[in-house]
Amino acid sequence: EHKKRRTVHFGEHVTLLFEDELTVRYQFQEMLRIERIFEEAGIEDELQAYNPLVPDGTNLKATMLIEYEDVEERGRMLAKLKGLEDKIWLRIADHAPVSAIADEDLERENDEKTAAVHFLRFEFSSQAISALKQGANIAAGCDHPEYPIKVAEINPITREALAADFK
């Protein structure tokens, strides 16, 4: 339920899951369980990997998923969608759109294709943050030529969840 309120769909194949302390904590705990990490050094390594995904009060952070069920179609589309992660934007009210800063931890694209998962950060001005906290709408879009999408207004439940990320 918590993740559902923090999710924005761009058409049928691209989803942004906006992370917060709770979503990252669950991912972290799942990774420790799956990888059977019980030693302090291993836990510390995982913390170093996951902590940067938590918004710090001046930004929003999201995991972007590119999803195609058919393996062949996925391969074709990941090749066509190279650079998609750099073409995602958010706009609060009439403030300038804010482009995603993608994959700061490591490059997830190669010469042939983009990855199916990217990590995005959106940095906002204090004026835009104030407007969102006061109830202004937030829109989203993608300017990639192979996947042009505009979400005219993010639903109020998601808008409220995202506004809470700003301290």
N, C-alpha and C positions, 0 to 999 in steps of 0.2 A: 504493500500500500504506500509506504514511504517513497519508494523508487518511482511508483506510478505518478505521484504528484510532481516529480522532478524530471519528467521525461517529455521531450518534444520530438515529434516525428516530422521528418522532412520527406514528404511523399511516402512511397512504399518501402524504400530501401535504405534510408539513412535515419538514424536515431541519435539524439543527444540525450545522454543521461547526466544531469547536473549533479555533481558530487557534493557531499557535505561530510561532516565528521562521522555521521552515522553510516552512510553508504560505504565510506572508506574503511571504517572499523570492521564492518561485516566482510568486506573483501579481504582485508588483512587477516581476520580470524579464519576465513575459509582457506586462504593460502597456507597458513600455518598448519591447519588440519590436513589438507591434501598432501602437502610436501613433508608432513610429519616432522616439523621443525619444533624442537623442544629446548634446544640449548640457547643460552643468552646471546651468544654471538650471532647465531642465525636469526633470532628474533630481532636483534638490533639491525641487521642487514635489511630485513623486510620492512622495518619501520622507516629506514632511510629511503626505501623505494616508494612507500605508500604515503608518507606524510606530505610530500609536495602536491598530492592530488586534492588536499583539503583547501578550500578557499580561505584567504587570509584577511578578509574584511574589506578589501578594495577591489575584489575581482570575483568572477564566477569561473568555475572549472568544470569541464565536462569530458566524459568519455564519449567519443563518436564511434558508432558502429555502422559499418556498411554491410548490409545483409541481403544476400541472394541465396535462396535455398539450393538451386541447381548449381552444381560444382562448375560446369562448363560456362554457364552464364556468369557466375561469380568471377571466374578468371578473365573473361572478356571485359566485364565491366570494371574490374579493378585496374585493368590496363587503360581503359578509356578515362577513368576518374583520377588519374595521376594529378596531384595538386589540389584535390578537392578540399583537403584539410585547411588549406590557406585561403579558401574562398567562402568560408562560413562567417557570418556576421550577426551581431545583435544590435538593436537600436532601442533606446529608451526614449519614449515620447518623441519630441522633435529634435533631440540631440543627434549629433553625428553618429553614424553607424560605427561600431567597434568590431574590427576584424579579429579573428581568432589568431592567437599565437600558438602554433602547433608543435607538439612533440619535442619539448625542451630537454627531455631526458635522453632521447636517442632518435636517430633518423629511422622512420618506418616506411620509407618509400625507396624503391631502387629504380634502375633505368627502365625496367619493364612494366612495373605496376606500383600502385599504392597499397598500403596494408588495409586490412578490414577493420582495424581498431586504431584510433588515434586519441591522444590526450590534448585537450584544448584549454587555453586560458584566455579570458576576456577581461581587459583592464578598463575601468570606467572612470570618468571624471567625478569629482565630488558632487558637482551639480546634477549629473545624471543619476548618481546613487541616491541623492536626496529626492529627486523626482520619483524614482521607483518606490522608495520607502513611503512616499506620500500618496501612492496609488496610481502613478502614471503607467500607461501600458508599455509593454515590451514586445517588439516584433523581432523576427528572425528571418534569415535568408541565406541563400547560397547562390553565388554568381559564377559557378563553374559552367562553361558552355555545354557540357554533356549532362548537367543536372541542375538547371536553373529552377530554384524553388523559393517562394516567399511565403512565410507564415505571417499573415497580416497582423495578427495579435495572438500572443501566447495566452492560453486560457487563464482566467483569474486565480484558480487554485495553484497552478504552477507559478504564476507571477508572484503570488504571496509567498510561496516557498523560496523562490529565488531572492526576493527582497529580504528575507530573514537571514540570508548569508552575509549581508552587509552589516557590520557592527558599528 
